[in-house]
Amino acid sequence: MKQQGVTLVELMIALTLGAVVIAGVVQIFLSGQQSYRLQRGLGLVQDNGRTAVFFLHRGLRIAGLPREGGPGILQGIVWANDDSGAPATRDGVNQNDPDVVTVMYQSATNCLGQRTDSYPAAQLMQDPAGNFYTKDQYFIGPSTVGEAQLSLRCRALGLDNQQVEARTAALVDGIEDIQFLYGVDLLDAAGVAATPTTRDFQIERYMSATAINALANPAAAWDSVVSIRFAVLSTSLNNALDEPADTQFKLLDDETRAAFDDRIFRRVFRSTVEVRNSTP
């Protein structure tokens, strides 16, 4: 039986069709890979943001516990700072300037899981009834997934506001910034300056820590904080976008940031929490 091969034209057509099929398969693979990367990034942003909101809600709600009385050292339920000196965000160009908040409450353990009765003597916070207190400070610091990343962290402070232990705890990775505003009850029902006995627990305005400390009587204003508004900047940790986005972010009263020069997906999460031990 006589055998015949393919002509050059047929071979070229077959190669062309094969190349088209392979190119289509590669394109589908790359599209699927990018879709997976984006969906994974979106999921991480959601998880990180919601978890950060959860931790902050839990910590801020119990500030000032117990509601009545206290050891005398429970003056100023919330300590705050508008500049934590945190490192630059991971792109090395856009600098963040996150806030710090410290809450004090009665507890046998601090945010590190350390017993509050084990502090050095000079750092112990104890009332006449023998109850111990903790000061938990929430801030932005290096992440557990690498120095180039940032996370929401917590440290424990003692009586003189110094750390009682060198280590800090990473609560949520992928949180690059945090900002706070404090809802202050400055006026009573008659519209005049409120006193501890005439407060109506209605918020006149939300103020930054810097603005509160600039008031004539900042201590009274801090004692009149009845709610806290906060915002966190959550990230996907790794590249999730095809190219850098031109999105600019603004967290509460902070300055609007220039767009980040990376392919990380970001989202701002905002919430407001009542300082329950300062309200009826």
N, C-alpha and C positions, 0 to 999 in steps of 0.2 A: 504494500500500500504506500502510495506516494505521500510524503509528509511535507508540509509547507510551514514556514515561520510567519511572523507578523511583519508587516512592512514598517518602515521608519515612521510613517505618518501615524499608523495605529499605535506604535510604541509611544510616540509623543503625546497622543491623545490620552492614552492610559496613564502616563506619568502626570499629565496636567490634571486629570480627574482625581488621581490619588493625592496630589498636592492640595487640591481644593478641599477634599474630604479631611485630610490631616489638619489643614489650617482651621477648618470649622470645628474640629474636635478640640484643638488647642484653644481656640477662642472661647468655646463653651467651658473648658476647664478653668481658664483664667477668670472668666466672668463668675463662675461658681466660687472660685477661691476668694475673689474680691467681695462677693456677696456674703460669704461666710465670715470674712474678716470684719466687714462692716457690722453685721448682725452681732457678732461676738463683742465688738467694741461698744455697740449700743447697749447690750446687756450688761457689760461691766460698768458703764457709766450709770445706768439705772440702779444696779445693785450697790455700787459705791455711794452714790448720792443718797439713796434711801437709808442705807445703813448708817451713814454719818448723821442724817437727820434723827434717826432713832437714838443713837448714843447721846446726841446733844439734848434732845427732848428729855431723855431719862435723867441726865445730869442736872439740867437747869430746873426741872420741876421740883426737885427735892432740895434746892438751895434754901438754906435757912432752917431746915428741919432740926428740932421740932418747932411747931408754929408758935408756941407760947414759951416765954422764959428763955433761958439760955445761960451760958456760963459767964456772960459779961464780955467775952471775947467775940461774940457773934454780933459785932457792930459792922455793918456794911455787908450785906449778904453776898453781893457780887463785887469782885475786884476785876477790873478790866484794864486793858492796855491797847492802844490803837497801833502799836508798832512792836511786833514780836521779834524783829530781826531775823526772820526766817531766810533761808537761802533763796537764790534765784530759781525760777521754774526751770524745767529741764531743758528748754531751748537755749538757756544761757543768755538770752537777750531781754526778754520780757521779765521784769522784776515784779514779784508780788510783795505785798506789804500786809500780811495777814494780822488780824487781831488776836488777842489772847483773852480768855475769860477764866476766872477762878471762882468756884463755888465752895461754900463751907456748909457742912451739915453733920449731924450726929451720926456716927457709924463706927462699928467695930473694925471695919476694914476700909482701905482706901481703894482708888481705882486700879492699883497694881496688885490688889489682893493681899497686901501686907497688913498685919494687925496694927491698929492705931495705938494700942497700948505698948507696942514694942519700939516706939520712937525714942531717940535720945532724950534724956530728961529735959533739956532746954527746948525741945521741940514739941513736947507733949501738950495737947489741948484737952483739958478735962474740967468738967464742972464740979461743984461741991457734991453733987449726987453720985459722982463717980463715973459719969458717962464720958466717953471719949469722942472727939470730933476729928474730921479730916478736911483738908482743903485739896480739892482736885482741880488741876489746871489743864484746860484743853488748848492745844496749840497745833501749829503746822510744823512738821519736822521731817527728817529723812525717812524714807520708806524702808520696809523690810525687803523689798524686791530690788533694791539698788539705790545707791547714793544719788543717781540722776532723777529718781522719783521722789515724790513727797506724799505724806500721809497725815491724817488726823491722829494726833497722839495725846497722851495724858501723862502728867507727872504729879507726884504727891508732894505737897508743901507742908512745912511745920509751922509752929507758932510765929516765927520771924519771917515767914514767907520764903524760906530757903528749902531746897529739895531735901527730903529725908532719906532718899535713896538715889544713887547715881543713875540707875536705869530709868527709862520711860517705857510706856506701853504703846504699841501701834494699834490703834482701834480700827482704822479703815485705810487701806492703801488707795492711791490714786486721787487723793484730795489735795489740790494745789493751793487753795486759798479759802479763807473764812473771814467773814465780816459780821459785826454785831451792831445793833441799835437797841437802845433801852427805852422802854415806854415808862415815862415818869409822870406821876400824879403830883403836879406842882400846885394846883389850886383846889380849894374846897368847893362845895356846892354853891356858895355865894360868889365865887369868882375871885376870892382873895387867897393869898399865900396859905397853903395848907400846913397844919401842924399834925403831929402824930395822932391827935385826938379828933381832928376835923377832916381828915382825908376822906374823900368820897370814892377813891379807887377808880376814878375815871382818868384815862390817859390824855394829857394835854398835847404831848408830842413825843416822838421818838428822837432820841439824841445819841450821838456817839460818845464814847468815853471821854474824848478830848473836850467835847462841848460841855459835858457834865462837870468835868474837873475845872472848867473855866468859870463856872457859876460862883456867885458870892458865897454860897454855902453848899459846896459839893457833897459833904457828908450827909446832909439832910436829903439831898436829891437822890443819892445812892440808896438811902433807906426808903425812898418813895418809888423805887423801881418795882412795877407790878407785872411787867411782861418784857420779854426779850424777843426781838426779831433778828433772825440770822440768815445768812446765805453762804453756801459752800459751792466751790467750783470743782466738779467731779470730772475725771478723765477716764479714757479707755486704757490707760497705762501704755499700750503699744500702738503702733501705727494702725489706723482703721480707715483712713481716707486715701484716695488716689493721689491727691495733691493738697497742699496747705489750703485751709479754708480762710476766707476773709472776714470771719465773724469776729466782732469786738464784744468784749464782755464787761459788764458793769455790775458790781455786787453792792447793793444798797447805796451808801453814801460815798463809796470809794470811787476813784477816778476810773474812767473808761480806759480799758487796756487796748493797746494796739493788737492787731491780729497776730496770732502765734505763727511762727515760721516752721511749722512741723505738720505732720499728718495725723496727729492725735485728735480724737473726737472729744469735745468738751460740752458740758451742760451745767447751767446754774440751777441749784435747788434752793428754794426759799421756804421759810416756815416761821411761825410765831408761837411762842410758848408762854404760858402764864407761870409766873413765879408764885406757886401755890401757897407758900408759907407767908407771903406778903399781902394776901388778899383774904377777905372774909370766907 
